[in-house]
Amino acid sequence: MFNEVHEVSQLKAETRLIARKRHKPSKLDKYGVHLRKLYEEGASKAELQRWLVRRGVIVNWTTVKRWLDRNA
């Protein structure tokens, strides 16, 4: 016999397992204090990206933008 309530609950349980977010620390976290201070002083996201490149961190400026949106 088909039980739609049971089927939906199984599907939702599978979705929770599949959609679990995997948190991996950002390589920008190490430079968080410096990035925030430079950004507050007026550095653009592209300038911050170049600053990171000088320190051996290769990221796109959009990565810097997303990090700042979440952490600044």
N, CA, C and O atoms as a GROMACS GRO file, in nm:
protein
  288
    1MET      N    1   0.084  -0.118   0.000
    1MET     CA    2   0.000   0.000   0.000
    1MET      C    3   0.089   0.125   0.000
    1MET      O    4   0.189   0.130   0.071
    2PHE      N    5   0.051   0.221  -0.078
    2PHE     CA    6   0.129   0.345  -0.092
    2PHE      C    7   0.094   0.442   0.020
    2PHE      O    8  -0.022   0.478   0.039
    3ASN      N    9   0.197   0.484   0.093
    3ASN     CA   10   0.177   0.580   0.202
    3ASN      C   11   0.256   0.707   0.168
    3ASN      O   12   0.378   0.711   0.184
    4GLU      N   13   0.184   0.810   0.119
    4GLU     CA   14   0.251   0.931   0.073
    4GLU      C   15   0.323   1.006   0.185
    4GLU      O   16   0.426   1.068   0.161
    5VAL      N   17   0.271   1.000   0.306
    5VAL     CA   18   0.335   1.067   0.418
    5VAL      C   19   0.470   1.003   0.447
    5VAL      O   20   0.569   1.073   0.469
    6HIS      N   21   0.475   0.871   0.446
    6HIS     CA   22   0.600   0.800   0.470
    6HIS      C   23   0.701   0.826   0.357
    6HIS      O   24   0.819   0.847   0.384
    7GLU      N   25   0.654   0.826   0.233
    7GLU     CA   26   0.742   0.850   0.118
    7GLU      C   27   0.802   0.991   0.125
    7GLU      O   28   0.921   1.010   0.100
    8VAL      N   29   0.720   1.088   0.158
    8VAL     CA   30   0.769   1.226   0.165
    8VAL      C   31   0.870   1.240   0.278
    8VAL      O   32   0.972   1.308   0.263
    9SER      N   33   0.844   1.178   0.391
    9SER     CA   34   0.939   1.187   0.502
    9SER      C   35   1.072   1.121   0.466
    9SER      O   36   1.178   1.169   0.505
   10GLN      N   37   1.068   1.011   0.392
   10GLN     CA   38   1.192   0.947   0.346
   10GLN      C   39   1.268   1.037   0.250
   10GLN      O   40   1.390   1.052   0.260
   11LEU      N   41   1.195   1.099   0.156
   11LEU     CA   42   1.259   1.189   0.060
   11LEU      C   43   1.322   1.309   0.132
   11LEU      O   44   1.433   1.349   0.097
   12LYS      N   45   1.254   1.365   0.229
   12LYS     CA   46   1.308   1.479   0.303
   12LYS      C   47   1.432   1.439   0.382
   12LYS      O   48   1.528   1.517   0.391
   13ALA      N   49   1.432   1.319   0.440
   13ALA     CA   50   1.549   1.271   0.513
   13ALA      C   51   1.668   1.254   0.419
   13ALA      O   52   1.781   1.289   0.454
   14GLU      N   53   1.643   1.201   0.299
   14GLU     CA   54   1.751   1.187   0.199
   14GLU      C   55   1.804   1.324   0.158
   14GLU      O   56   1.924   1.342   0.144
   15THR      N   57   1.714   1.419   0.140
   15THR     CA   58   1.755   1.554   0.101
   15THR      C   59   1.844   1.617   0.206
   15THR      O   60   1.943   1.682   0.174
   16ARG      N   61   1.808   1.599   0.333
   16ARG     CA   62   1.892   1.654   0.440
   16ARG      C   63   2.033   1.596   0.436
   16ARG      O   64   2.130   1.667   0.462
   17LEU      N   65   2.045   1.468   0.404
   17LEU     CA   66   2.178   1.406   0.396
   17LEU      C   67   2.255   1.456   0.275
   17LEU      O   68   2.375   1.482   0.283
   18ILE      N   69   2.186   1.470   0.163
   18ILE     CA   70   2.251   1.513   0.039
   18ILE      C   71   2.291   1.660   0.047
   18ILE      O   72   2.401   1.696   0.005
   19ALA      N   73   2.203   1.744   0.099
   19ALA     CA   74   2.222   1.889   0.096
   19ALA      C   75   2.302   1.942   0.214
   19ALA      O   76   2.314   2.063   0.231
   20ARG      N   77   2.357   1.854   0.295
   20ARG     CA   78   2.435   1.899   0.411
   20ARG      C   79   2.552   1.984   0.363
   20ARG      O   80   2.630   1.942   0.278
   21LYS      N   81   2.564   2.103   0.418
   21LYS     CA   82   2.673   2.192   0.377
   21LYS      C   83   2.804   2.141   0.431
   21LYS      O   84   2.814   2.096   0.545
   22ARG      N   85   2.904   2.151   0.348
   22ARG     CA   86   3.038   2.111   0.387
   22ARG      C   87   3.117   2.239   0.410
   22ARG      O   88   3.146   2.312   0.315
   23HIS      N   89   3.152   2.265   0.533
   23HIS     CA   90   3.225   2.387   0.564
   23HIS      C   91   3.375   2.359   0.563
   23HIS      O   92   3.427   2.281   0.642
   24LYS      N   93   3.439   2.427   0.472
   24LYS     CA   94   3.584   2.420   0.465
   24LYS      C   95   3.634   2.562   0.493
   24LYS      O   96   3.588   2.657   0.429
   25PRO      N   97   3.724   2.578   0.586
   25PRO     CA   98   3.772   2.713   0.617
   25PRO      C   99   3.831   2.781   0.492
   25PRO      O  100   3.899   2.717   0.412
   26SER      N  101   3.804   2.908   0.479
   26SER     CA  102   3.855   2.984   0.366
   26SER      C  103   4.003   3.013   0.387
   26SER      O  104   4.049   3.033   0.500
   27LYS      N  105   4.077   3.016   0.277
   27LYS     CA  106   4.218   3.053   0.291
   27LYS      C  107   4.234   3.202   0.321
   27LYS      O  108   4.343   3.247   0.355
   28LEU      N  109   4.125   3.278   0.309
   28LEU     CA  110   4.130   3.420   0.342
   28LEU      C  111   4.113   3.445   0.492
   28LEU      O  112   4.145   3.554   0.540
   29ASP      N  113   4.062   3.347   0.566
   29ASP     CA  114   4.042   3.365   0.710
   29ASP      C  115   4.170   3.404   0.782
   29ASP      O  116   4.168   3.482   0.877
   30LYS      N  117   4.281   3.351   0.735
   30LYS     CA  118   4.410   3.380   0.797
   30LYS      C  119   4.445   3.529   0.788
   30LYS      O  120   4.517   3.582   0.873
   31TYR      N  121   4.393   3.596   0.685
   31TYR     CA  122   4.424   3.738   0.662
   31TYR      C  123   4.306   3.828   0.696
   31TYR      O  124   4.303   3.944   0.654
   32GLY      N  125   4.209   3.777   0.770
   32GLY     CA  126   4.085   3.848   0.797
   32GLY      C  127   4.101   3.986   0.855
   32GLY      O  128   4.039   4.082   0.808
   33VAL      N  129   4.185   3.999   0.958
   33VAL     CA  130   4.203   4.129   1.024
   33VAL      C  131   4.261   4.229   0.924
   33VAL      O  132   4.214   4.343   0.916
   34HIS      N  133   4.361   4.188   0.850
   34HIS     CA  134   4.425   4.277   0.753
   34HIS      C  135   4.328   4.316   0.641
   34HIS      O  136   4.322   4.432   0.601
   35LEU      N  137   4.252   4.217   0.590
   35LEU     CA  138   4.158   4.246   0.482
   35LEU      C  139   4.052   4.346   0.526
   35LEU      O  140   4.018   4.438   0.453
   36ARG      N  141   4.000   4.327   0.646
   36ARG     CA  142   3.897   4.420   0.696
   36ARG      C  143   3.953   4.561   0.710
   36ARG      O  144   3.889   4.657   0.669
   37LYS      N  145   4.072   4.574   0.769
   37LYS     CA  146   4.132   4.706   0.789
   37LYS      C  147   4.161   4.775   0.656
   37LYS      O  148   4.132   4.894   0.639
   38LEU      N  149   4.218   4.700   0.561
   38LEU     CA  150   4.248   4.758   0.430
   38LEU      C  151   4.119   4.800   0.359
   38LEU      O  152   4.115   4.906   0.296
   39TYR      N  153   4.016   4.719   0.368
   39TYR     CA  154   3.888   4.750   0.304
   39TYR      C  155   3.824   4.874   0.368
   39TYR      O  156   3.769   4.958   0.297
   40GLU      N  157   3.832   4.884   0.499
   40GLU     CA  158   3.777   5.001   0.568
   40GLU      C  159   3.853   5.128   0.532
   40GLU      O  160   3.796   5.238   0.534
   41GLU      N  161   3.981   5.114   0.499
   41GLU     CA  162   4.062   5.230   0.460
   41GLU      C  163   4.040   5.268   0.314
   41GLU      O  164   4.096   5.368   0.268
   42GLY      N  165   3.960   5.191   0.242
   42GLY     CA  166   3.926   5.229   0.105
   42GLY      C  167   3.984   5.144  -0.006
   42GLY      O  168   3.968   5.177  -0.123
   43ALA      N  169   4.051   5.035   0.027
   43ALA     CA  170   4.105   4.948  -0.078
   43ALA      C  171   3.990   4.877  -0.149
   43ALA      O  172   3.894   4.832  -0.086
   44SER      N  173   4.001   4.868  -0.281
   44SER     CA  174   3.897   4.798  -0.357
   44SER      C  175   3.919   4.648  -0.345
   44SER      O  176   4.023   4.602  -0.298
   45LYS      N  177   3.819   4.572  -0.388
   45LYS     CA  178   3.830   4.426  -0.381
   45LYS      C  179   3.941   4.375  -0.473
   45LYS      O  180   4.010   4.279  -0.439
   46ALA      N  181   3.956   4.438  -0.588
   46ALA     CA  182   4.063   4.398  -0.680
   46ALA      C  183   4.201   4.430  -0.619
   46ALA      O  184   4.296   4.354  -0.636
   47GLU      N  185   4.211   4.543  -0.549
   47GLU     CA  186   4.337   4.578  -0.483
   47GLU      C  187   4.367   4.480  -0.371
   47GLU      O  188   4.483   4.444  -0.350
   48LEU      N  189   4.265   4.438  -0.299
   48LEU     CA  190   4.286   4.336  -0.194
   48LEU      C  191   4.331   4.204  -0.256
   48LEU      O  192   4.416   4.135  -0.200
   49GLN      N  193   4.276   4.171  -0.370
   49GLN     CA  194   4.316   4.047  -0.438
   49GLN      C  195   4.464   4.054  -0.477
   49GLN      O  196   4.537   3.957  -0.460
   50ARG      N  197   4.508   4.169  -0.527
   50ARG     CA  198   4.649   4.185  -0.562
   50ARG      C  199   4.737   4.180  -0.438
   50ARG      O  200   4.847   4.126  -0.442
   51TRP      N  201   4.690   4.236  -0.327
   51TRP     CA  202   4.763   4.231  -0.200
   51TRP      C  203   4.781   4.086  -0.157
   51TRP      O  204   4.889   4.048  -0.110
   52LEU      N  205   4.678   4.006  -0.172
   52LEU     CA  206   4.686   3.864  -0.137
   52LEU      C  207   4.784   3.789  -0.227
   52LEU      O  208   4.857   3.702  -0.181
   53VAL      N  209   4.784   3.823  -0.356
   53VAL     CA  210   4.876   3.758  -0.451
   53VAL      C  211   5.020   3.781  -0.408
   53VAL      O  212   5.104   3.691  -0.417
   54ARG      N  213   5.050   3.903  -0.360
   54ARG     CA  214   5.186   3.933  -0.313
   54ARG      C  215   5.226   3.845  -0.196
   54ARG      O  216   5.345   3.823  -0.171
   55ARG      N  217   5.128   3.795  -0.124
   55ARG     CA  218   5.155   3.706  -0.010
   55ARG      C  219   5.141   3.559  -0.046
   55ARG      O  220   5.144   3.472   0.041
   56GLY      N  221   5.126   3.531  -0.175
   56GLY     CA  222   5.122   3.393  -0.221
   56GLY      C  223   4.985   3.328  -0.217
   56GLY      O  224   4.974   3.206  -0.231
   57VAL      N  225   4.879   3.408  -0.198
   57VAL     CA  226   4.743   3.354  -0.196
   57VAL      C  227   4.678   3.387  -0.330
   57VAL      O  228   4.646   3.503  -0.357
   58ILE      N  229   4.657   3.285  -0.412
   58ILE     CA  230   4.600   3.306  -0.544
   58ILE      C  231   4.449   3.286  -0.536
   58ILE      O  232   4.400   3.173  -0.523
   59VAL      N  233   4.376   3.397  -0.545
   59VAL     CA  234   4.230   3.393  -0.546
   59VAL      C  235   4.180   3.495  -0.647
   59VAL      O  236   4.251   3.588  -0.685
   60ASN      N  237   4.056   3.475  -0.691
   60ASN     CA  238   3.992   3.570  -0.780
   60ASN      C  239   3.934   3.682  -0.696
   60ASN      O  240   3.905   3.664  -0.578
   61TRP      N  241   3.916   3.800  -0.756
   61TRP     CA  242   3.861   3.912  -0.679
   61TRP      C  243   3.720   3.883  -0.632
   61TRP      O  244   3.677   3.937  -0.530
   62THR      N  245   3.645   3.799  -0.706
   62THR     CA  246   3.509   3.766  -0.663
   62THR      C  247   3.511   3.683  -0.535
   62THR      O  248   3.417   3.690  -0.455
   63THR      N  249   3.616   3.605  -0.514
   63THR     CA  250   3.631   3.532  -0.389
   63THR      C  251   3.649   3.631  -0.274
   63THR      O  252   3.592   3.613  -0.166
   64VAL      N  253   3.728   3.734  -0.297
   64VAL     CA  254   3.747   3.838  -0.196
   64VAL      C  255   3.613   3.908  -0.169
   64VAL      O  256   3.581   3.935  -0.054
   65LYS      N  257   3.536   3.936  -0.275
   65LYS     CA  258   3.406   4.001  -0.259
   65LYS      C  259   3.314   3.916  -0.173
   65LYS      O  260   3.250   3.967  -0.081
   66ARG      N  261   3.304   3.786  -0.203
   66ARG     CA  262   3.216   3.697  -0.126
   66ARG      C  263   3.262   3.688   0.019
   66ARG      O  264   3.180   3.688   0.110
   67TRP      N  265   3.394   3.682   0.041
   67TRP     CA  266   3.447   3.674   0.178
   67TRP      C  267   3.411   3.802   0.254
   67TRP      O  268   3.367   3.795   0.369
   68LEU      N  269   3.429   3.917   0.191
   68LEU     CA  270   3.397   4.043   0.256
   68LEU      C  271   3.248   4.055   0.284
   68LEU      O  272   3.208   4.106   0.389
   69ASP      N  273   3.165   4.009   0.191
   69ASP     CA  274   3.020   4.014   0.211
   69ASP      C  275   2.980   3.934   0.336
   69ASP      O  276   2.889   3.974   0.408
   70ARG      N  277   3.047   3.824   0.359
   70ARG     CA  278   3.014   3.741   0.474
   70ARG      C  279   3.084   3.784   0.603
   70ARG      O  280   3.028   3.767   0.711
   71ASN      N  281   3.203   3.840   0.594
   71ASN     CA  282   3.286   3.859   0.713
   71ASN      C  283   3.320   4.003   0.748
   71ASN      O  284   3.372   4.028   0.857
   72ALA      N  285   3.292   4.098   0.661
   72ALA     CA  286   3.331   4.238   0.691
   72ALA      C  287   3.212   4.318   0.741
   72ALA      O  288   3.227   4.437   0.771
   0.00000   0.00000   0.00000
